[in-house]
Amino acid sequence: MSNRITTVNAYTTLDLVAARIETHETALSLDGVVDVAVADDSPDRVVLSVELDTVGVDGITPHADRVRLTPEQAETLADDLTEYARDARAESD
């Protein structure tokens, strides 16, 4: 991904994911980056960042979406991800 906003290094949570942008007009499959970290400016918050590679995609300005979560919200999200991962794994068996 060129022109990245999100820093990608050895500590990035997921440095290559398959993702989709969905609008009312279109849906595009793109590569992306997902990262989880503690916010530098709010150390009591967990930040979930998602950035998709929109280079060459007209009408979508490069950007990163960030969600600031309380520790409790982050734990709830982690629990749901674990539960759905188990379900998805069971479906593939």
C-alpha positions in Angstrom: 0.0 0.0 0.0 1.5 3.3 -1.0 0.5 6.6 0.5 -0.4 5.0 3.9 -1.7 7.0 6.8 -1.5 4.1 9.3 2.0 3.2 10.4 2.8 -0.4 9.4 5.7 -2.1 11.0 6.6 -5.4 12.8 4.1 -4.5 15.6 1.1 -3.9 13.3 -1.7 -6.3 14.3 -2.7 -7.4 10.7 -0.7 -5.8 7.9 -2.6 -7.4 5.1 -6.3 -8.2 5.1 -8.9 -8.7 2.4 -11.5 -6.0 2.8 -14.4 -4.3 1.1 -15.6 -0.8 0.7 -19.4 -0.7 0.3 -21.3 2.4 -0.7 -24.9 2.9 -1.9 -23.5 2.8 -5.5 -20.7 0.2 -5.4 -18.7 -2.4 -3.6 -15.0 -2.8 -4.1 -12.6 -5.6 -2.8 -9.3 -4.1 -1.7 -6.3 -5.0 0.5 -6.1 -3.3 3.9 -4.4 -2.9 7.3 -5.9 -3.4 10.7 -4.1 -2.3 13.9 -4.9 -2.2 17.6 -3.0 -0.1 20.0 -3.3 2.1 23.1 -3.9 5.7 22.1 -0.8 7.9 22.6 -3.0 10.9 23.6 -5.5 8.9 25.7 -3.7 6.0 27.3 -7.0 4.8 28.8 -8.4 4.1 25.3 -7.8 1.2 22.9 -7.7 2.4 19.2 -8.8 0.1 16.4 -7.5 1.4 13.1 -8.6 0.2 9.6 -7.0 1.5 6.4 -7.8 0.2 2.9 -5.5 0.7 -0.1 -7.6 3.1 -2.3 -4.7 4.0 -4.6 -6.2 4.1 -8.1 -9.8 4.1 -6.9 -11.6 7.2 -8.1 -13.9 9.0 -5.7 -12.4 7.6 -2.5 -9.8 9.7 -0.8 -7.1 7.8 1.1 -8.1 7.7 4.8 -7.9 5.6 7.9 -10.9 4.9 10.1 -10.2 4.8 13.8 -12.5 3.7 16.7 -11.6 4.7 20.3 -12.8 2.1 22.7 -12.8 1.9 26.5 -11.1 -1.2 27.9 -14.5 -2.7 28.5 -15.6 -2.1 24.9 -12.4 -3.6 23.6 -12.9 -6.7 25.8 -16.5 -7.0 24.5 -15.3 -6.8 20.9 -12.5 -9.3 21.6 -15.1 -11.7 23.1 -17.4 -11.4 20.1 -14.5 -11.9 17.7 -13.4 -15.0 19.5 -17.0 -16.4 19.5 -17.5 -15.7 15.8 -14.1 -17.1 15.0 -15.1 -20.4 16.7 -18.3 -20.5 14.8 -16.5 -19.8 11.5 -13.9 -22.5 12.3 -16.7 -25.0 13.1 -18.5 -24.2 9.8 -15.3 -24.9 7.9 -14.8 -28.3 9.5 
